Every structure is written in C-alpha cells, then in structure tokens.
Amino acid sequence: MAYLPDYGLRLLRDGTSASADLIFHDFRLFTLDVVGPGEYTTLVQQQYEGEMHALSLDFNHEQLERILSSAEPGLAAAIRTDLARDPALPRRINFQGQVPFAVRARLGQLQTAAKEQYVPLLAQEIPRNDQAGRAAISIVIPRTWVPGTPRGYGDSKTAAAWVRDIESALTRYRDAARGRDPDSTRYAVTLEFRLRPGSPLFGSQNPGHGTDLDNLAKQTIDGLTRTRGGDLPAGLNAITNDNAIYRLTLSKEHVASDEEMGVFVTVEVL
C-alpha cells in the first residue's frame, strides 16, 4: 500500500474522543498480520472527508474467530491452517479473497514506528451475523457532523435555531423511528461536541468551559426525537423517545473559531 495519512491519527487530531464508538458495517479483511500470540491487526484504505487514509484495526483471537465466521468455509479453513503452523510468529498472512464483517471500534493509543505516527483502531465488538447475513449492529445515524452553535436549555429562540441545524444536517434520517416498537427498541447515542466558549454567540455565559455537557445533550436529544410543543421545531423523530436511550456517551472539546462549532452524532439500536 502506498503511503497514506493515518485514519486514526486524523480522527485524534480532529478531536474524536477515545470513548467514541466508530461503526463500520462493511469492513473487509484482505490480509491478516500476526502481532503475537492471540494478537492480530489488518490494514485497509478508508476515505475521510474526501481523502484516502490508511486504517489499521487491532483485534484478538476471539474476535478473529467472529470475523472468520463470516468467511467462505474454504477461506476460513486456509487462514486457520496457516495460523496453526505457528500461532505466535509475527508475519503477514496473504490469501485469495476477502472477508466482509461489521465492527464497532474505538481509537487506541498513539504509536510511533519507523519515524511515523499512527493511531490504531481497537475492535470492541465483532457481531455475529444474523440469518440474512447482515451484521447484528443496527445503525440509525452513522457518525455525522452537525455544524452550528450547540445550545442547552435557556433562550427558546437560540434553542430552536440549534434544533433546526440538527434537522438540516440529519434530514436524511427523519422519521427513522417510524415502524420501530417504542416499548422494546433501545438506543445508544454518542455526542461529541465542539465549542468555542469565548464566542459572542454564547454571550457572557460559561466563558471558561462552555455550556454544561448535560444541558447540551438534552437539547440535542430533543432534536433527535420529537419536541413537545412550545417554540421548538418538531424534531427529527429519528429516536422513538429519549427514555429509550440506554447508553449515552458524551464529550466536548474546544475549537478556535465559530465555524468549527457543532457536534458529531452517532445513534445505534442495541
């Protein structure tokens, strides 16, 4: 693979939290690198903001077996046979074909090798395939950027502007909750806010740290569900109800300009 900028390093420099879930529905295993006993990695190309990057994914033996469960039986057997010859010898295993799988990953630690820096992605979950051959991870909204001025509770006019920003950026996911059972559907939501606390857009409020994270989350989640009357827009109806959120991951980082403010939104069904 020709030299490409590192995907994980780019996400790190863009402020992605180490606790943010990164979801890939259609990851591909083209080669397998043995790092040590029960430790593996693979390298692929991944686009980010119109530019191709190199992405490395690290995983363990149990996760490898999950990946191989998605492979053609002959290919899976060939990989296992090669591994069995020496499970601990660091090497690259090349093979004919590819193995598609879904993965939930997070950023690992910054690494330095051969005068280059990179940040591997660490596999958190390799879901088993369902009977239709589709991975069990269900994404409502993949990690998507919403530009604008994140708002908490307070002035209804500014709160309404923020909800409209959410609706505009995520309009393709409007009414994603339609058809889902409101009593059984459970959601996981990740919100990664970017704020400029000293911005005139915030007035004199919270100049040091910016708006409280819990207030930001509540107003943003209202925009993802359906708002209840008042002066706010209707909301996206991408989530059945805010009480159906069972896992909520929040972070905020400071940015240098108003144009960089906004939030990355990810919504999954558990």
C-alpha positions as a Markdown table, in Angstrom:
| # | Residue | x | y | z |
|---|---|---|---|---|
| 1 | Met | 0.0 | 0.0 | 0.0 |
| 2 | Ala | 1.4 | 3.4 | -1.0 |
| 3 | Tyr | 1.9 | 5.9 | 1.8 |
| 4 | Leu | -1.3 | 7.4 | 3.0 |
| 5 | Pro | -2.1 | 9.6 | 6.0 |
| 6 | Asp | -3.3 | 7.6 | 9.0 |
| 7 | Tyr | -7.0 | 7.5 | 9.7 |
| 8 | Gly | -6.9 | 7.1 | 13.4 |
| 9 | Leu | -4.4 | 9.9 | 13.8 |
| 10 | Arg | -6.6 | 12.2 | 11.7 |
| 11 | Leu | -9.6 | 11.4 | 13.9 |
| 12 | Leu | -7.5 | 12.0 | 17.0 |
| 13 | Arg | -6.3 | 15.4 | 15.7 |
| 14 | Asp | -9.9 | 16.3 | 14.8 |
| 15 | Gly | -10.9 | 15.8 | 18.4 |
| 16 | Thr | -12.5 | 12.4 | 18.3 |
| 17 | Ser | -12.9 | 11.0 | 21.8 |
| 18 | Ala | -11.3 | 7.7 | 22.8 |
| 19 | Ser | -14.7 | 6.7 | 24.2 |
| 20 | Ala | -16.5 | 7.3 | 20.9 |
| 21 | Asp | -17.8 | 4.3 | 19.1 |
| 22 | Leu | -16.7 | 4.0 | 15.4 |
| 23 | Ile | -19.1 | 1.8 | 13.5 |
| 24 | Phe | -18.2 | 0.1 | 10.2 |
| 25 | His | -20.9 | -2.0 | 8.6 |
| 26 | Asp | -18.8 | -3.3 | 5.7 |
| 27 | Phe | -15.2 | -3.7 | 6.9 |
| 28 | Arg | -13.1 | -6.0 | 4.8 |
| 29 | Leu | -10.3 | -8.4 | 5.8 |
| 30 | Phe | -7.8 | -8.6 | 2.9 |
| 31 | Thr | -4.7 | -9.7 | 4.8 |
| 32 | Leu | -4.0 | -10.8 | 8.4 |
| 33 | Asp | -1.0 | -9.7 | 10.3 |
| 34 | Val | 0.0 | -11.7 | 13.3 |
| 35 | Val | 1.4 | -9.4 | 16.0 |
| 36 | Gly | 1.9 | -12.1 | 18.7 |
| 37 | Pro | 0.0 | -14.9 | 20.4 |
| 38 | Gly | -3.7 | -14.1 | 20.0 |
| 39 | Glu | -3.0 | -10.6 | 18.8 |
| 40 | Tyr | -3.7 | -9.5 | 15.2 |
| 41 | Thr | -4.1 | -6.4 | 13.0 |
| 42 | Thr | -5.2 | -5.6 | 9.5 |
| 43 | Leu | -4.7 | -2.6 | 7.2 |
| 44 | Val | -7.2 | -1.2 | 4.8 |
| 45 | Gln | -7.9 | 2.1 | 3.0 |
| 46 | Gln | -10.6 | 4.3 | 4.3 |
| 47 | Gln | -11.9 | 7.6 | 2.9 |
| 48 | Tyr | -12.3 | 10.6 | 5.3 |
| 49 | Glu | -13.5 | 14.0 | 4.2 |
| 50 | Gly | -12.7 | 13.2 | 0.5 |
| 51 | Glu | -9.2 | 11.9 | 1.2 |
| 52 | Met | -8.0 | 8.3 | 1.3 |
| 53 | His | -6.4 | 7.2 | 4.6 |
| 54 | Ala | -4.7 | 4.1 | 5.9 |
| 55 | Leu | -6.7 | 2.4 | 8.7 |
| 56 | Ser | -5.3 | -0.3 | 11.0 |
| 57 | Leu | -7.6 | -2.4 | 13.1 |
| 58 | Asp | -6.4 | -4.4 | 16.1 |
| 59 | Phe | -8.3 | -7.5 | 17.4 |
| 60 | Asn | -7.8 | -10.6 | 19.5 |
| 61 | His | -8.3 | -14.3 | 18.8 |
| 62 | Glu | -11.9 | -14.4 | 19.9 |
| 63 | Gln | -12.7 | -11.5 | 17.6 |
| 64 | Leu | -10.8 | -13.2 | 14.7 |
| 65 | Glu | -13.0 | -16.2 | 15.1 |
| 66 | Arg | -16.0 | -14.0 | 14.8 |
| 67 | Ile | -14.6 | -12.4 | 11.7 |
| 68 | Leu | -13.8 | -15.9 | 10.2 |
| 69 | Ser | -17.4 | -16.9 | 10.8 |
| 70 | Ser | -18.3 | -14.5 | 8.0 |
| 71 | Ala | -15.8 | -16.1 | 5.6 |
| 72 | Glu | -16.3 | -18.7 | 3.0 |
| 73 | Pro | -15.6 | -22.1 | 4.7 |
| 74 | Gly | -12.6 | -22.9 | 2.5 |
| 75 | Leu | -11.0 | -19.5 | 3.1 |
| 76 | Ala | -11.6 | -19.7 | 6.8 |
| 77 | Ala | -10.0 | -23.1 | 6.9 |
| 78 | Ala | -7.0 | -21.9 | 4.9 |
| 79 | Ile | -6.4 | -19.0 | 7.3 |
| 80 | Arg | -6.8 | -21.2 | 10.4 |
| 81 | Thr | -4.3 | -23.8 | 8.9 |
| 82 | Asp | -1.7 | -21.1 | 8.3 |
| 83 | Leu | -2.1 | -19.7 | 11.8 |
| 84 | Ala | -1.8 | -23.2 | 13.3 |
| 85 | Arg | 1.7 | -23.7 | 11.8 |
| 86 | Asp | 3.0 | -21.1 | 14.3 |
| 87 | Pro | 0.3 | -19.0 | 16.2 |
| 88 | Ala | 2.9 | -16.6 | 17.7 |
| 89 | Leu | 5.3 | -15.8 | 14.8 |
| 90 | Pro | 4.8 | -12.2 | 13.7 |
| 91 | Arg | 4.1 | -12.3 | 10.0 |
| 92 | Arg | 1.6 | -11.3 | 7.3 |
| 93 | Ile | -0.8 | -14.0 | 6.0 |
| 94 | Asn | -1.9 | -13.3 | 2.5 |
| 95 | Phe | -4.9 | -15.1 | 1.0 |
| 96 | Gln | -7.1 | -15.1 | -2.1 |
| 97 | Gly | -10.4 | -13.4 | -1.5 |
| 98 | Gln | -11.7 | -11.2 | 1.3 |
| 99 | Val | -13.9 | -11.4 | 4.4 |
| 100 | Pro | -16.6 | -8.9 | 5.0 |
| 101 | Phe | -17.7 | -8.1 | 8.5 |
| 102 | Ala | -19.1 | -5.4 | 10.8 |
| 103 | Val | -17.2 | -3.9 | 13.7 |
| 104 | Arg | -17.5 | -1.4 | 16.5 |
| 105 | Ala | -14.2 | 0.1 | 17.3 |
| 106 | Arg | -12.5 | 2.9 | 19.3 |
| 107 | Leu | -9.3 | 4.8 | 19.0 |
| 108 | Gly | -6.2 | 3.2 | 20.5 |
| 109 | Gln | -3.0 | 4.8 | 21.8 |
| 110 | Leu | -0.8 | 7.0 | 19.7 |
| 111 | Gln | 2.0 | 4.8 | 18.3 |
| 112 | Thr | 5.4 | 5.7 | 16.7 |
| 113 | Ala | 7.1 | 3.4 | 14.3 |
| 114 | Ala | 9.8 | 4.0 | 11.6 |
| 115 | Lys | 9.6 | 7.7 | 12.3 |
| 116 | Glu | 5.9 | 7.7 | 11.6 |
| 117 | Gln | 3.0 | 8.1 | 14.0 |
| 118 | Tyr | -0.3 | 6.3 | 13.8 |
| 119 | Val | -3.3 | 5.5 | 16.0 |
| 120 | Pro | -4.8 | 2.0 | 15.5 |
| 121 | Leu | -8.5 | 1.3 | 15.9 |
| 122 | Leu | -9.2 | -1.3 | 18.6 |
| 123 | Ala | -12.1 | -3.7 | 17.9 |
| 124 | Gln | -14.7 | -3.6 | 20.7 |
| 125 | Glu | -17.3 | -5.8 | 19.1 |
| 126 | Ile | -17.5 | -8.1 | 16.1 |
| 127 | Pro | -21.2 | -9.0 | 16.0 |
| 128 | Arg | -22.3 | -12.4 | 14.8 |
| 129 | Asn | -24.2 | -12.4 | 11.5 |
| 130 | Asp | -27.9 | -12.9 | 11.5 |
| 131 | Gln | -29.6 | -15.5 | 9.2 |
| 132 | Ala | -29.8 | -12.9 | 6.4 |
| 133 | Gly | -26.1 | -12.5 | 6.5 |
| 134 | Arg | -26.3 | -9.0 | 7.9 |
| 135 | Ala | -24.4 | -7.9 | 10.9 |
| 136 | Ala | -26.3 | -7.6 | 14.2 |
| 137 | Ile | -25.2 | -4.0 | 14.7 |
| 138 | Ser | -28.0 | -1.7 | 13.7 |
| 139 | Ile | -27.1 | 2.0 | 12.9 |
| 140 | Val | -29.8 | 4.6 | 12.9 |
| 141 | Ile | -27.4 | 7.5 | 12.3 |
| 142 | Pro | -23.8 | 6.8 | 11.4 |
| 143 | Arg | -21.2 | 9.3 | 12.8 |
| 144 | Thr | -22.3 | 12.5 | 11.2 |
| 145 | Trp | -21.2 | 16.1 | 11.6 |
| 146 | Val | -23.8 | 18.8 | 12.6 |
| 147 | Pro | -22.4 | 22.3 | 12.1 |
| 148 | Gly | -23.8 | 25.1 | 14.2 |
| 149 | Thr | -23.9 | 26.6 | 17.7 |
| 150 | Pro | -24.7 | 23.8 | 20.2 |
| 151 | Arg | -27.3 | 25.0 | 22.7 |
| 152 | Gly | -28.5 | 24.0 | 26.1 |
| 153 | Tyr | -31.8 | 25.0 | 27.7 |
| 154 | Gly | -32.5 | 28.7 | 28.0 |
| 155 | Asp | -33.5 | 31.1 | 25.3 |
| 156 | Ser | -36.1 | 29.4 | 23.1 |
| 157 | Lys | -35.0 | 31.3 | 20.0 |
| 158 | Thr | -31.4 | 30.1 | 20.1 |
| 159 | Ala | -32.6 | 26.6 | 21.1 |
| 160 | Ala | -34.9 | 26.5 | 18.1 |
| 161 | Ala | -32.0 | 27.5 | 15.8 |
| 162 | Trp | -29.9 | 24.6 | 17.1 |
| 163 | Val | -32.8 | 22.1 | 16.6 |
| 164 | Arg | -33.2 | 23.4 | 13.0 |
| 165 | Asp | -29.4 | 22.9 | 12.5 |
| 166 | Ile | -29.8 | 19.3 | 13.6 |
| 167 | Glu | -32.8 | 18.8 | 11.4 |
| 168 | Ser | -31.0 | 20.3 | 8.4 |
| 169 | Ala | -27.8 | 18.2 | 8.8 |
| 170 | Leu | -29.6 | 15.0 | 9.5 |
| 171 | Thr | -32.6 | 15.4 | 7.3 |
| 172 | Arg | -32.0 | 12.0 | 5.6 |
| 173 | Tyr | -32.7 | 10.3 | 8.9 |
| 174 | Arg | -36.0 | 12.0 | 9.5 |
| 175 | Asp | -38.7 | 9.6 | 10.8 |
| 176 | Ala | -36.1 | 6.8 | 11.2 |
| 177 | Ala | -38.1 | 5.8 | 14.4 |
| 178 | Arg | -41.2 | 5.1 | 12.3 |
| 179 | Gly | -42.1 | 1.4 | 12.4 |
| 180 | Arg | -39.9 | 0.7 | 15.5 |
| 181 | Asp | -41.6 | -0.7 | 18.6 |
| 182 | Pro | -41.4 | 2.2 | 21.1 |
| 183 | Asp | -41.6 | -0.3 | 24.1 |
| 184 | Ser | -38.8 | -2.6 | 23.0 |
| 185 | Thr | -36.4 | -0.5 | 20.9 |
| 186 | Arg | -33.3 | 0.6 | 22.9 |
| 187 | Tyr | -30.8 | 3.1 | 21.7 |
| 188 | Ala | -27.1 | 4.0 | 22.2 |
| 189 | Val | -26.2 | 7.7 | 21.4 |
| 190 | Thr | -22.8 | 9.3 | 21.1 |
| 191 | Leu | -22.5 | 13.1 | 21.0 |
| 192 | Glu | -19.1 | 14.7 | 20.5 |
| 193 | Phe | -19.5 | 18.5 | 20.9 |
| 194 | Arg | -17.1 | 21.2 | 19.6 |
| 195 | Leu | -17.4 | 24.5 | 21.4 |
| 196 | Arg | -15.7 | 27.9 | 21.4 |
| 197 | Pro | -16.6 | 29.1 | 25.0 |
| 198 | Gly | -15.5 | 32.7 | 24.3 |
| 199 | Ser | -17.7 | 33.1 | 21.3 |
| 200 | Pro | -20.0 | 36.1 | 21.3 |
| 201 | Leu | -22.7 | 33.7 | 20.2 |
| 202 | Phe | -22.8 | 32.4 | 23.8 |
| 203 | Gly | -22.8 | 35.9 | 25.3 |
| 204 | Ser | -21.1 | 36.0 | 28.7 |
| 205 | Gln | -22.3 | 32.6 | 29.8 |
| 206 | Asn | -19.8 | 29.9 | 30.9 |
| 207 | Pro | -16.7 | 31.6 | 29.4 |
| 208 | Gly | -14.2 | 29.1 | 30.8 |
| 209 | His | -15.6 | 25.7 | 30.0 |
| 210 | Gly | -18.6 | 26.3 | 27.8 |
| 211 | Thr | -22.2 | 25.1 | 28.2 |
| 212 | Asp | -22.8 | 22.3 | 30.6 |
| 213 | Leu | -22.5 | 18.9 | 28.8 |
| 214 | Asp | -25.7 | 17.5 | 30.2 |
| 215 | Asn | -27.7 | 20.6 | 29.0 |
| 216 | Leu | -26.1 | 20.3 | 25.6 |
| 217 | Ala | -27.0 | 16.6 | 25.4 |
| 218 | Lys | -30.6 | 17.1 | 26.5 |
| 219 | Gln | -31.3 | 19.8 | 23.9 |
| 220 | Thr | -29.6 | 17.9 | 21.1 |
| 221 | Ile | -31.5 | 14.7 | 22.0 |
| 222 | Asp | -34.8 | 16.6 | 21.9 |
| 223 | Gly | -33.8 | 17.5 | 18.3 |
| 224 | Leu | -33.3 | 13.8 | 17.5 |
| 225 | Thr | -36.7 | 12.8 | 18.9 |
| 226 | Arg | -39.8 | 14.8 | 18.7 |
| 227 | Thr | -40.0 | 18.1 | 20.6 |
| 228 | Arg | -43.1 | 18.6 | 22.7 |
| 229 | Gly | -44.8 | 21.9 | 21.8 |
| 230 | Gly | -43.5 | 25.3 | 22.6 |
| 231 | Asp | -41.5 | 27.3 | 20.2 |
| 232 | Leu | -39.2 | 24.5 | 19.1 |
| 233 | Pro | -39.3 | 22.8 | 15.7 |
| 234 | Ala | -40.9 | 19.3 | 15.5 |
| 235 | Gly | -37.6 | 17.4 | 15.7 |
| 236 | Leu | -36.3 | 14.5 | 13.6 |
| 237 | Asn | -38.2 | 11.6 | 15.0 |
| 238 | Ala | -35.0 | 9.5 | 14.5 |
| 239 | Ile | -35.4 | 8.1 | 18.0 |
| 240 | Thr | -38.7 | 6.9 | 19.4 |
| 241 | Asn | -38.3 | 8.6 | 22.8 |
| 242 | Asp | -35.5 | 10.0 | 24.9 |
| 243 | Asn | -36.3 | 7.5 | 27.6 |
| 244 | Ala | -35.4 | 4.7 | 25.2 |
| 245 | Ile | -31.7 | 5.7 | 25.3 |
| 246 | Tyr | -29.9 | 3.1 | 27.3 |
| 247 | Arg | -26.3 | 4.1 | 26.6 |
| 248 | Leu | -25.2 | 7.7 | 26.3 |
| 249 | Thr | -21.6 | 8.7 | 25.5 |
| 250 | Leu | -20.8 | 12.5 | 25.8 |
| 251 | Ser | -17.7 | 14.6 | 25.2 |
| 252 | Lys | -16.8 | 18.2 | 24.4 |
| 253 | Glu | -13.7 | 19.8 | 23.1 |
| 254 | His | -12.8 | 23.5 | 22.5 |
| 255 | Val | -12.2 | 24.9 | 19.0 |
| 256 | Ala | -10.6 | 28.1 | 17.8 |
| 257 | Ser | -13.4 | 29.5 | 15.7 |
| 258 | Asp | -17.2 | 29.7 | 15.5 |
| 259 | Glu | -17.1 | 28.0 | 12.1 |
| 260 | Glu | -15.7 | 24.8 | 13.8 |
| 261 | Met | -18.5 | 24.5 | 16.3 |
| 262 | Gly | -21.0 | 21.7 | 16.2 |
| 263 | Val | -21.4 | 18.1 | 17.2 |
| 264 | Phe | -20.7 | 14.6 | 15.8 |
| 265 | Val | -23.8 | 12.4 | 16.2 |
| 266 | Thr | -24.0 | 8.6 | 16.3 |
| 267 | Val | -27.2 | 6.7 | 17.0 |
| 268 | Glu | -27.4 | 2.9 | 17.2 |
| 269 | Val | -30.1 | 0.4 | 18.1 |
| 270 | Leu | -28.9 | -2.0 | 20.8 |
